[in-house]
Amino acid sequence: MKKLIRFLAVLTLLTFVISCACMKDKNTISGKVESIEKGKDGYTAKINTNKNEVYFATISIVNLGGPQNFKQLKVGEEVSLKGEIWKTDTEKHIKVKEIVSVK
């Protein structure tokens, strides 16, 4: 009986780890920078995705892990961003943890 409980616990843990690994791509957005609003230690970029969704991306030195990872985006650039996504009643936001690409 103890072996069965251990097996089920390990199986549950593996399922959780695999599901978390698969969710990483869901926290990535790609699109065009529409506007930029400067802030205290960074800025908020309005991103229009390929699916015509608008996200407000909070990009700061602290959230990116330091000044070496910080980049100043420009209006018109195509970007791919990773981070924590949340929604309000009328807006979608992402707290950027990584700037994946800029074109």
C-alpha positions in Angstrom: 0.0 0.0 0.0 2.9 2.4 0.8 4.4 1.7 -2.6 1.1 2.6 -4.3 0.9 5.9 -2.4 4.5 6.7 -3.3 3.9 5.9 -6.9 0.8 8.0 -7.1 2.7 10.9 -5.4 5.5 10.7 -7.8 3.1 10.5 -10.8 1.2 13.6 -9.5 4.5 15.5 -9.1 5.6 14.6 -12.6 2.3 15.6 -14.1 2.5 19.0 -12.3 6.1 19.6 -13.5 5.2 18.7 -17.1 2.1 20.9 -17.1 4.2 23.9 -15.8 6.8 23.4 -18.4 4.2 23.4 -21.2 2.6 26.6 -19.9 5.8 28.7 -20.4 4.9 29.4 -24.1 1.4 30.6 -23.0 3.1 33.5 -21.2 4.7 34.8 -24.4 3.3 37.5 -26.7 4.5 38.8 -30.0 3.5 41.9 -31.9 4.2 45.4 -32.9 5.0 48.3 -30.5 2.3 50.9 -31.0 3.3 53.4 -28.3 5.6 53.9 -25.3 4.9 55.7 -22.0 7.9 56.3 -19.8 7.8 55.4 -16.1 10.0 55.6 -13.0 12.4 52.7 -13.6 11.2 51.6 -17.1 8.2 52.1 -19.4 4.9 50.7 -20.6 4.7 49.6 -24.2 1.4 49.2 -26.0 1.8 46.0 -28.1 -0.7 45.0 -30.8 -0.4 41.3 -31.5 -0.8 39.4 -34.7 -4.3 38.3 -33.4 -5.2 42.0 -33.1 -5.1 41.9 -29.3 -3.7 44.8 -27.4 -1.4 44.2 -24.4 0.2 46.8 -22.1 3.7 45.6 -21.4 5.4 46.8 -18.2 9.1 46.7 -18.9 11.4 47.6 -16.0 15.1 47.1 -15.0 14.0 45.3 -11.9 11.6 42.8 -13.6 14.2 42.0 -16.3 16.9 41.1 -13.7 19.1 44.2 -14.0 20.4 46.8 -16.5 22.2 44.3 -18.6 18.9 42.8 -19.8 17.0 46.1 -20.2 16.3 47.3 -23.7 14.5 50.5 -24.8 11.9 49.4 -27.4 10.9 51.8 -30.2 7.5 52.4 -31.8 7.1 50.2 -34.9 9.5 47.4 -33.8 8.3 43.8 -33.8 8.9 42.2 -30.4 8.4 38.9 -28.6 8.0 39.2 -24.8 7.8 36.7 -21.9 6.3 37.3 -18.5 3.3 37.2 -16.2 0.0 38.0 -18.0 -3.1 39.3 -16.3 -6.4 40.8 -17.4 -8.6 43.6 -16.1 -12.2 44.1 -17.3 -11.1 46.0 -20.4 -7.3 45.5 -20.7 -4.7 42.9 -21.0 -1.3 43.4 -19.3 2.0 41.6 -19.2 4.8 42.1 -16.6 7.8 41.4 -18.8 10.5 39.1 -17.4 12.4 38.6 -20.7 12.6 40.4 -24.0 12.9 37.4 -26.3 13.5 39.2 -29.6 13.4 42.7 -31.2 13.2 43.2 -35.0 
